[in-house]
Structures are given as C-alpha cells and as structure tokens.
Amino acid sequence: IHFYNATLWTNEDVGILNNSDILVRNGEIIEIGQNLKTPSGFKRVDASNKHITSGIIDEHSHMGASSINEGGHNSSAEVSIMDVINPDDINIYRNLAGGVTTVQILHGSANPIGGQSAIIKLKWGSKINEMFFPNADPFIKFALGENVKQSNWGGSRFPQTRMGVEQVFIDHFDRAKDYGNKWEKYNSLSKREKARSVKPRYDEEMETLWEIIKGERFVTSHSYVQSEINMLMKVAEKFNFRINTFTHILEGYKVSDKMFEHGVGASTFSDWWGYKYEVNDAIPYNGAIMHNVGVTVAFNSDSSELSRRLNLEAAKAVKYGGVSEEEAWKFVTLNPAKLLHLDDKVGSLKVGKNADIVVWSGHPMSIYTKAEKTMIDGAFYFDTETHQNKNKEIKKEKESLIKKMLNENKSGGGSSNAGPFRRPTIEIQKEFNCETID
C-alpha cells in the first residue's frame, strides 16, 4: 500500500513530515519520503489533508479479561492473564476505532504480587494465539497501596499494613533467590552427580519470581504514594534488579529524581485525582514534571472506554505542563512502546518497523478528529467506510428479520404451541433439505 501526500508524525529525529508518503509491504514500513514512486502491484491511498501516525499503545489495560484478580493470596505470580483473554470482546474493535493497536492486559491490584500479563495486538476477528505480540518480553503485575492491604473490603489475609506489604516482597524474593540457587547448583552438576542428587522441586510461582531477579521478566507496579514508590525501588535494588514501570504513579512528581536514578519508567493518568484517599496529592502536571526530569512517561487508560480516546489524553500533556505536541504524542505511542521493550518494532514510523499505522481525519490530538483507518502488520482492522457499510448490512438484516417475524405472527405460522416467532416447519425443511423429525 502506498499512502501519499500525508502529514506524517514519525516520532523519530526527522519529526513531522508534511506532504509525504509511506510505503507498506508484507506488514512492514519499507520507505518514507516525498513524491515516492508507487511500486508495481501497490494500492494507492490518497492521504491528502490526513495525518498518519504509528498506532496508539496502551501500557495498562484490562480489556478482554472479565476476571482479573486472584486476590486470595498475597502472591499469585503463577497465574497468567494470557490464559483467560476473550478475543471477541467488543472493546477490542472499539479501541481500533480509536487508533489503538497494541495493549498490555494486566492482572488486577488485589495482592502485592499479582499475575503475569499479556501483550496483544488488537487483531479483531483473529484467534487469541494470533493476537499475542510475537517474541514480546514477559511482564508481571505488582501492586502497592490501599488495595493490597485490603482497606477497601476488609479482607483477613496478610498483609494488612504497608510494612506487611514490604515484607511480602522481601520474603518472596528471598525464597525465589534460594530456589534459583538450588536449581543453578543442580544444573551445574555432571550427569553422574545429578544421578546421585535429589532434583529440586519445580515451582511455577518461584520460577516466575526467579525470572525477575535474573532480569528475564519485568515488573509493572500499581502505585500511588511516594513512600511506597521509594520502598519498592529499594527492595528491587536489594535483590539487584530494577522495577520496569510504575503505573498510576500519581505522586511520581515528588520522587521523579529518584525514579530517574533507579531507571524506572512511568505510566500515569493524564488528569485523574481525588477519586480515593491515596490520590489526594495527585496533580495534572505529574506527567510533565516526570518527563522534564528525564523519566520515560506514558499515559495509560486502565479503562476499555478511555483507551479509545488516548489521543485526547496525550493532548492534556500540552495543556498541563507545556509539553510540546510531538513529545506529548509520544506519551501514547513511542514511550509506552519503550516501557514494553517494543520500540524496535512499533511506536514510530520508521523503515523496518511493523506497519501499525493510523490514518486520522485531521490533527491526531484534536477533539474533532477521528481515526479513519487502523492498520496492524499491514492489514486494515478498522476502516470507517467498511464500518459504515457493515452497519447498513446489519440494519438491513435486522429489518428483514423483524419483517419475517411480524408476517409470521400475522399468518399464524409454526405449531400452535411454539410461540409467535417460530419459523414454519416447511420453511426449515426446504432450507436444510431435511425430513420432518418429531
């Protein structure tokens, strides 16, 4: 496909390119420039007066997962959201209509150590195994705050306090370290020595936590207040790893210098505050302050509804803190790609990257703009014209079915005890070429 004469938001050093073209082949971006020649066999798409960006990425979502908390234990590292995603969730399609192409689906925040997450591309109509982002790094959800000490529902399990939450992390990582050392010692033995030794017991929970210590699995942590943010960074440093992302992080502006030093990114809300006790100190300048310190900042939704308007959330970084339009747009594209370690594949318009592309009717951060086409890996998964045609087909089919039911009701079709809307037996026989079965 050859998109021509568009305004391209590249998210690269070249910035925003006016009156430019982009070529897509076999799911990849193969060329960007002005007045490009259309290769043989390419479809041309006139993008005059349109803006083209990379797809929006939501670092924190729960779409497609109806039950997200395994909160009976203080650690559920062994469970995985990958096992329970519903690929038919209508929110997947609705997010495509908002220009979203990739999301991380997270476990809930009921316990300090939650479950493993899933990163998917919103390939509506595909089987779930076809949606998982290929070769994506594995992540896990941690949580801090009121939820994990059960302030909101009066639970009875440990922990009940913030000091207990800290101890949960320390105890579990001590156990995981011991578990990993036993396996490393066993694996270092010769074949003869292994035959004379007892093989350590495999433990899915400990295996997952051991992956974190080894830097093979990465932590996204639900967080709010500065004391707990500091605490989790110190726990991680004690075990020689780093927290990958603090999500929500609404007091991040208070400790942004420490976050930068630790090397952790922030996936925050644009302007949510005051909705519960631990958010009383939240400010809408949070994202801009962390960004100005050098922290990689993304805006997430934590909502299948808000996520399809993340383009407008990005605009709030311009309003609150004076972030430039180009940098604000990265808050919902390139920066979440960096937090998910996917920026070599998505998050910007660059030759060699995945063709996850959105064609907007105008400026992507305008309230008057709509996503007209959303492409993932070079295939259109949303198109306004196709959407409108489908709506017309559905309306026509619905009217036809209602008409049939009304006519059926008037003519008294079907058996006398079958209700007014049953199709006549003879009609079903003709359609399926079958004999009457009592």
BELKATA-V948114 format. One record per residue. RES is the residue in one small letter. PSI is psi in whole degrees, -180 to 180 (NA if undefined). OMEGA is omega in whole degrees, 0 to 359 (NA if undefined). Layout:
res=(RES;RES)
psi=(PSI;PSI)
omega=(OMEGA;OMEGA)
This chain:
res=(i;h;f;y;n;a;t;l;w;t;n;e;d;v;g;i;l;n;n;s;d;i;l;v;r;n;g;e;i;i;e;i;g;q;n;l;k;t;p;s;g;f;k;r;v;d;a;s;n;k;h;i;t;s;g;i;i;d;e;h;s;h;m;g;a;s;s;i;n;e;g;g;h;n;s;s;a;e;v;s;i;m;d;v;i;n;p;d;d;i;n;i;y;r;n;l;a;g;g;v;t;t;v;q;i;l;h;g;s;a;n;p;i;g;g;q;s;a;i;i;k;l;k;w;g;s;k;i;n;e;m;f;f;p;n;a;d;p;f;i;k;f;a;l;g;e;n;v;k;q;s;n;w;g;g;s;r;f;p;q;t;r;m;g;v;e;q;v;f;i;d;h;f;d;r;a;k;d;y;g;n;k;w;e;k;y;n;s;l;s;k;r;e;k;a;r;s;v;k;p;r;y;d;e;e;m;e;t;l;w;e;i;i;k;g;e;r;f;v;t;s;h;s;y;v;q;s;e;i;n;m;l;m;k;v;a;e;k;f;n;f;r;i;n;t;f;t;h;i;l;e;g;y;k;v;s;d;k;m;f;e;h;g;v;g;a;s;t;f;s;d;w;w;g;y;k;y;e;v;n;d;a;i;p;y;n;g;a;i;m;h;n;v;g;v;t;v;a;f;n;s;d;s;s;e;l;s;r;r;l;n;l;e;a;a;k;a;v;k;y;g;g;v;s;e;e;e;a;w;k;f;v;t;l;n;p;a;k;l;l;h;l;d;d;k;v;g;s;l;k;v;g;k;n;a;d;i;v;v;w;s;g;h;p;m;s;i;y;t;k;a;e;k;t;m;i;d;g;a;f;y;f;d;t;e;t;h;q;n;k;n;k;e;i;k;k;e;k;e;s;l;i;k;k;m;l;n;e;n;k;s;g;g;g;s;s;n;a;g;p;f;r;r;p;t;i;e;i;q;k;e;f;n;c;e;t;i;d)
psi=(138;105;128;151;40;168;116;122;94;-28;18;-178;-28;-12;-140;126;125;150;50;166;159;132;135;131;135;41;6;155;123;-18;144;136;-172;143;46;146;136;117;157;134;-1;143;135;133;117;115;28;135;11;159;136;131;169;161;149;142;127;112;-22;103;161;14;148;2;104;-24;109;-4;129;77;5;-24;161;-9;131;44;-18;-15;158;131;-24;-23;-13;15;136;108;-10;5;124;-22;-25;-46;-42;-35;-34;-38;-13;10;13;133;-26;139;152;122;120;152;163;-172;34;-20;156;-47;107;-151;173;145;176;137;121;153;140;63;75;130;-8;164;155;-36;-22;-12;-29;133;119;134;26;145;146;142;167;150;127;166;149;171;-160;-35;-48;-24;14;34;-27;-13;7;42;173;-2;163;137;161;-7;169;-34;-33;-37;-46;-42;-31;-48;-46;-47;-45;-37;-31;-46;-42;-39;-43;-42;-47;-39;-38;-42;-40;-41;-44;-45;-20;-10;155;169;-40;-41;-36;-37;-26;1;159;123;133;151;131;136;113;-41;-50;-36;-43;-44;-34;-35;-37;-48;-37;-6;24;-11;148;144;126;119;123;129;156;-61;151;-35;-41;-34;-48;-44;-48;-34;-40;-38;-45;-44;-31;-33;17;38;176;144;134;-48;134;121;151;-69;46;-10;22;-30;-22;-26;26;-32;-40;-36;-43;-43;-39;-31;22;145;170;129;101;175;152;-45;38;134;158;10;-7;171;-47;6;9;-28;10;145;151;-9;2;-51;-45;-40;-47;-40;-43;-25;-22;1;140;117;133;154;128;177;-44;25;128;-16;-50;-30;-28;8;28;-23;-35;-31;-39;-37;-26;-21;-25;-44;-47;88;-7;28;141;157;-42;-44;-37;-38;-31;-22;-23;9;-82;-41;-47;-31;-40;-43;-31;5;36;9;-10;-10;-36;176;-13;166;106;141;130;-16;163;142;67;98;143;131;117;150;-19;-154;127;-16;17;142;-14;-5;146;151;116;-34;135;121;137;126;39;1;141;121;-11;137;127;-39;-45;-41;-45;-40;-40;-41;-39;-41;-44;-42;-42;-43;-41;-45;-39;-43;-41;-42;-44;-44;-41;-43;-38;-43;-41;-38;-8;29;158;175;158;-25;16;-1;161;-20;10;137;146;143;-41;-34;-43;-40;-45;-42;-41;2;50;165;160;132;121;NA)
omega=(179;172;183;174;181;167;186;173;190;189;178;183;181;175;182;181;179;176;185;184;175;181;181;177;177;175;181;171;184;179;176;179;180;175;180;176;180;179;179;177;180;172;179;178;180;181;178;181;177;174;179;179;167;181;177;181;180;184;186;180;173;182;177;180;187;179;193;184;168;194;182;177;176;173;175;184;184;182;184;175;180;183;192;182;176;183;181;179;184;179;176;180;181;178;173;179;175;176;180;182;182;176;168;179;189;167;180;186;182;182;182;178;183;184;180;184;177;175;184;166;188;181;183;181;179;171;186;180;178;181;182;180;185;175;178;176;179;179;176;181;167;178;177;170;187;184;189;174;168;179;189;180;172;178;186;182;173;8;177;183;178;177;176;178;178;183;176;180;182;181;183;179;172;179;181;179;178;178;181;179;178;180;179;178;180;182;179;181;173;180;180;180;177;180;181;184;175;180;179;179;178;181;184;180;181;178;180;180;176;176;179;181;180;181;181;174;192;189;166;187;169;186;177;191;189;183;181;176;177;182;185;176;181;177;180;181;177;181;172;168;181;171;182;186;165;180;193;170;188;169;179;181;180;185;185;177;178;177;179;180;180;181;182;176;183;174;193;172;181;187;175;174;174;183;169;190;186;179;184;182;180;178;181;178;185;182;182;181;179;179;182;178;180;177;174;188;173;169;178;184;190;186;179;178;181;186;180;174;180;176;178;175;179;181;182;175;175;181;183;174;174;175;180;181;181;180;178;179;178;180;181;181;186;184;174;175;177;181;180;179;182;186;173;182;184;176;178;176;183;179;180;179;177;178;172;196;176;174;183;180;179;178;189;180;178;179;181;185;175;172;183;179;175;184;174;182;175;180;179;176;171;177;186;180;178;179;180;178;178;178;178;178;180;179;180;180;180;179;179;180;178;179;178;181;179;178;178;181;181;185;179;182;179;180;187;182;186;182;189;189;179;178;179;180;183;180;178;180;181;184;184;177;184;179;178;177;179;NA)
